[in-house]
Amino acid sequence: MTGLDKNIKFPLTNYAKLCFLKNSVQNPNNVIIVALIFTIFLSACYTKTSKDSLNKEAAYLGQKPPGLTPIPFAPGLVSTDLYEVNSAFTPDMKAFYFIRRGEENKKSAFYEYKYNEVNKKWEKSQIASPWIGRPVIAPDGQTMHLGDGYLKRTESGWSELQKLAPPTVSNDSMYIMRLSSSANGTYYFDTYKENDPTFPIRFSRLIDGKHEEPIALPKAINTGTFLSHPFIAPDESYLLFDAKKEDGFGESDIYISFKQNDGTWGNAINLGDKINTKAWEASASITPDGKYLFFSRNVGSDDFENVDVFWVDAQIIESLRPKN
């Protein structure tokens, strides 16, 4: 931590501040007393925040962060010569999830790396085999979305798998590959249908505790085919997704759309040739701390036997944000 956490809320009302200023002028000794109390308060906040954060050596599974060129994440631990996709960190950055296919005697598996506070090490465990959905963790950390299913945070870990109810999932022929939620509970998800490459990305707002009927996003986003794996920013300022479009580099590319000042969505922007190649790129997300973009890339043949999880500095996103 290099400075004061901006999220700290100080319990001082405007009235209290005015009283303090008035009394300080009348009695300068108050300044010293309150300053000491304030310093102790800040020190306590700083200590708590520092204690709750992983140090640089332990963060991101102990991996050296990338620059503006994507590199495989955690070679040998996460990225191997098998098929690894759909990664997600918890908001506290102390647990990491991903899917792997191709291991001996396993069709597929869903893994967790969790930081052990006692021995100061990351420990790997298998959550499910076969995997049960593509993980995206809600901004509050209380829900792990898994396509048309989800897990809830409990005192002992994650709950049993639960299924979304209508109207989000409206019929048996529609399959949600990936669902992402904003901080206010709005869902963004793909709606895959068998033998239909034109399925759109939809959203469903949370109104009075219930999700409304899904609505397709505008053509600024929903053009091209195989529109998949949306990831919404917590504040809904941008949407990441992958698709096959005319301006693409080959197979599926990763795109971003920024929400404009009038609330509409801007035209989808290809993330460029540093992220997208003639191969398949998909399942993009931003880490909860906002520092890195994660995605998956096919580095094998057209049989997709080798897909790796890549990461890159999130500044690549900011460089595409329209300047207002």
C-alpha positions in Angstrom: 0.0 0.0 0.0 1.5 3.3 -1.1 -1.0 5.7 0.4 -4.2 6.1 2.3 -7.1 3.9 1.2 -9.5 6.1 -0.7 -12.4 3.9 0.4 -12.0 4.8 4.1 -15.0 6.8 5.4 -14.3 9.2 8.2 -17.1 9.6 10.7 -17.1 13.4 10.7 -20.3 15.3 9.7 -20.0 18.8 8.2 -21.5 20.1 11.4 -18.7 18.4 13.5 -16.1 19.8 11.2 -17.4 23.4 11.6 -17.5 22.9 15.4 -14.0 21.7 15.4 -12.7 24.6 13.4 -14.6 27.1 15.6 -13.3 25.5 18.8 -9.8 25.3 17.4 -9.6 29.0 16.9 -10.9 29.6 20.4 -8.6 27.0 22.0 -5.5 26.1 20.0 -4.8 23.2 22.4 -7.7 21.4 20.8 -5.8 21.3 17.5 -3.0 19.2 19.1 -5.4 16.9 20.9 -7.6 16.2 17.9 -4.6 15.9 15.6 -3.2 13.2 17.9 -6.6 11.3 17.9 -6.8 11.7 14.1 -3.3 10.4 13.6 -4.0 7.3 15.8 -7.2 6.8 13.8 -5.4 6.9 10.5 -2.7 4.6 11.8 -5.3 2.0 12.7 -6.9 2.2 9.3 -3.6 2.0 7.6 -2.6 -1.1 9.7 -5.8 -2.9 9.0 -5.7 -2.2 5.3 -2.0 -3.3 5.1 -2.7 -6.5 7.0 -5.6 -7.4 4.8 -3.5 -7.0 1.6 -1.1 -9.5 0.2 2.5 -8.4 -0.1 4.1 -8.1 -3.6 5.8 -11.5 -3.3 2.6 -13.3 -2.6 0.1 -11.4 -4.8 -1.2 -13.0 -8.0 0.1 -16.5 -7.0 3.6 -15.0 -6.6 3.9 -14.2 -10.2 5.8 -11.2 -11.6 3.3 -8.8 -13.1 3.3 -8.2 -16.9 3.6 -5.0 -18.8 1.7 -4.1 -22.0 2.5 -7.3 -23.7 0.3 -10.3 -22.6 2.1 -13.3 -21.1 0.8 -16.7 -19.8 -0.3 -16.5 -16.2 1.4 -18.7 -13.7 3.2 -21.2 -16.1 3.2 -24.7 -14.7 0.6 -23.8 -12.0 -2.3 -22.5 -14.1 -1.1 -22.3 -17.7 0.2 -25.6 -18.9 0.2 -27.6 -22.2 -3.5 -28.4 -21.5 -6.7 -26.4 -21.9 -7.1 -23.6 -19.2 -9.8 -21.0 -19.4 -12.2 -18.7 -17.5 -10.2 -17.4 -14.6 -11.5 -15.3 -11.7 -10.1 -13.7 -8.5 -12.2 -13.0 -5.4 -12.4 -9.3 -4.5 -9.8 -9.7 -1.7 -7.4 -11.2 -4.3 -6.8 -14.2 -2.0 -8.5 -16.9 -4.1 -8.2 -17.7 -7.8 -10.4 -20.0 -9.9 -10.0 -21.5 -13.3 -11.1 -24.4 -15.5 -8.8 -27.1 -17.0 -9.5 -29.8 -19.6 -7.3 -32.6 -20.8 -5.9 -34.1 -17.6 -5.5 -37.8 -17.4 -8.7 -39.6 -16.2 -10.6 -36.2 -16.1 -12.9 -34.8 -18.7 -12.5 -31.4 -17.1 -12.0 -29.9 -13.6 -12.7 -26.7 -11.7 -9.8 -25.5 -9.5 -9.2 -23.1 -6.7 -5.9 -21.6 -5.6 -6.4 -20.1 -2.1 -3.9 -18.1 -0.1 -3.2 -19.8 3.3 -2.7 -17.1 5.9 -0.9 -19.5 8.3 1.9 -20.9 6.1 1.8 -17.9 3.7 1.4 -20.1 0.6 -1.1 -20.6 -2.2 -2.8 -24.0 -2.0 -4.6 -25.7 -4.9 -7.7 -27.7 -4.5 -10.3 -29.2 -6.9 -13.8 -27.8 -6.5 -15.6 -30.0 -9.0 -15.0 -32.5 -11.8 -16.4 -32.0 -14.4 -16.5 -28.3 -14.2 -19.9 -26.7 -13.4 -19.7 -23.4 -15.2 -17.5 -20.4 -16.1 -16.7 -18.5 -12.9 -17.3 -14.8 -12.5 -17.4 -13.4 -9.0 -19.8 -10.6 -8.1 -18.2 -7.3 -7.0 -19.3 -7.9 -3.3 -17.7 -11.3 -3.3 -20.9 -13.0 -2.1 -21.9 -14.8 -5.3 -19.9 -16.9 -7.8 -21.8 -16.9 -11.1 -21.4 -20.0 -13.1 -23.4 -19.4 -16.3 -27.0 -20.3 -15.5 -26.0 -21.5 -12.0 -24.3 -19.9 -9.0 -22.8 -20.4 -5.6 -23.4 -18.3 -2.5 -20.7 -17.4 0.1 -21.3 -19.2 3.4 -19.4 -19.3 6.7 -17.7 -22.5 5.6 -17.0 -21.6 2.0 -19.2 -21.8 -1.1 -22.8 -23.2 -1.1 -24.1 -26.1 -3.2 -24.8 -25.2 -6.9 -28.0 -23.3 -7.3 -29.8 -22.5 -10.6 -31.1 -19.2 -11.9 -34.8 -18.9 -12.1 -36.9 -17.3 -14.9 -37.0 -14.7 -16.4 -33.2 -14.7 -16.7 -33.3 -18.3 -18.0 -36.5 -18.3 -20.0 -36.5 -21.7 -21.7 -34.6 -25.0 -21.9 -33.2 -24.2 -25.4 -31.2 -21.2 -24.1 -27.9 -21.8 -22.5 -25.9 -19.2 -20.6 -22.2 -19.7 -21.0 -21.1 -16.8 -18.9 -22.9 -14.3 -16.7 -21.4 -11.2 -15.0 -23.1 -8.8 -12.6 -22.5 -5.2 -11.8 -22.3 -3.7 -8.4 -26.0 -2.8 -8.5 -27.0 -6.4 -9.4 -27.6 -6.0 -13.2 -26.8 -9.2 -15.1 -25.0 -9.3 -18.4 -24.9 -12.6 -20.2 -24.7 -14.5 -23.5 -27.6 -16.6 -24.6 -26.2 -19.5 -26.6 -28.5 -21.6 -28.7 -27.6 -24.8 -30.4 -26.5 -24.3 -34.0 -27.2 -20.5 -33.8 -24.1 -18.3 -34.1 -26.1 -15.1 -33.9 -27.2 -15.2 -30.3 -27.1 -11.8 -28.6 -25.7 -10.6 -25.3 -28.5 -9.5 -23.0 -28.9 -7.7 -19.7 -31.4 -7.9 -16.9 -31.7 -5.2 -14.2 -32.5 -5.9 -10.6 -35.7 -4.1 -9.7 -37.3 -4.3 -6.3 -35.3 -7.5 -5.5 -36.2 -9.3 -8.8 -34.5 -9.4 -12.2 -36.6 -8.1 -15.1 -37.1 -9.8 -18.4 -33.8 -9.9 -20.3 -33.2 -7.2 -23.0 -30.8 -7.6 -25.9 -28.0 -5.0 -25.9 -27.9 -2.6 -29.0 -26.2 -3.3 -32.3 -23.3 -1.2 -31.2 -22.4 -4.4 -29.3 -24.5 -7.1 -30.9 -23.1 -7.3 -34.4 -21.1 -10.2 -35.8 -21.4 -13.8 -34.6 -20.6 -15.9 -31.5 -21.1 -13.0 -29.1 -19.9 -14.6 -25.9 -18.4 -14.4 -22.4 -19.4 -10.8 -21.3 -17.7 -9.1 -18.4 -19.3 -6.0 -17.0 -17.4 -3.4 -15.0 -18.7 -3.0 -11.5 -19.9 0.5 -12.3 -21.2 -0.5 -15.7 -18.8 1.9 -17.4 -17.6 -0.7 -19.9 -18.4 -4.2 -21.2 -15.8 -6.7 -22.3 -16.9 -9.6 -24.6 -15.6 -11.7 -27.5 -17.1 -12.2 -30.9 -16.3 -12.9 -34.6 -16.6 -9.6 -36.5 -15.5 -8.2 -39.9 -12.7 -6.1 -38.3 -11.3 -9.1 -36.4 -7.9 -10.7 -36.8 -9.1 -14.3 -37.4 -11.0 -16.4 -34.9 -12.9 -14.9 -32.0 -11.5 -11.6 -30.8 -12.0 -9.6 -27.6 -13.9 -6.3 -27.8 -14.8 -3.5 -25.4 -17.7 -1.1 -25.4 -17.7 2.0 -23.2 -20.9 3.5 -21.8 -21.3 7.1 -23.0 -22.3 10.2 -21.1 -25.9 9.9 -22.3 -26.1 6.3 -21.0 -25.9 4.6 -24.4 -23.3 2.1 -25.4 -20.5 3.1 -27.7 -19.5 1.0 -30.8 -17.5 -2.1 -29.9 -13.7 -1.5 -30.1 -11.3 -4.4 -31.0 -8.6 -4.6 -28.3 -6.0 -4.6 -31.0 -3.2 -6.9 -32.2 -1.4 -7.1 -28.8 -4.4 -8.9 -27.4 -6.0 -10.4 -30.4 -4.3 -12.7 -33.0 -5.4 -15.0 -35.8 -6.1 -17.5 -33.0 -9.1 -17.7 -30.6 -9.1 -15.2 -27.8 -12.0 -15.1 -25.3 -13.3 -14.8 -21.7 -11.7 -11.5 -20.8 -12.0 -9.9 -17.3 -10.4 -7.3 -15.2 -9.0 -8.2 -11.8 -11.0 -6.8 -8.8 -8.1 -4.4 -8.0 -8.4 -3.0 -11.6 -4.8 -3.6 -12.4 -4.8 -6.5 -14.9 -6.7 -7.8 -17.9 -7.0 -11.6 -17.9 -8.2 -13.7 -21.0 -7.7 -17.0 -22.6 -5.9 -17.7 -25.9 -5.6 -20.8 -28.1 -1.9 -21.6 -28.5 -2.4 -25.1 -29.9 -4.1 -26.4 -33.0 -7.6 -26.0 -34.3 -8.5 -28.9 -31.9 -8.0 -26.5 -28.9 -5.9 -29.0 -27.0 -3.7 -26.2 -25.6 -5.4 -23.0 -24.4 -3.6 -20.7 -21.8 -4.7 -18.0 -19.4 -2.9 -14.7 -20.3 -2.6 -11.5 -18.4 -1.6 -8.0 -19.3 -1.5 -4.5 -17.7 -5.1 -3.0 -17.6 -3.7 0.3 -19.0 -4.4 -1.2 -22.4 -8.1 -0.7 -21.5 -7.6 2.9 -20.5 -5.8 3.7 -23.7 -8.9 2.8 -25.6 -11.3 4.8 -23.4 -12.8 7.8 -25.3 -11.6 11.1 -24.2 -14.6 13.3 -23.3 
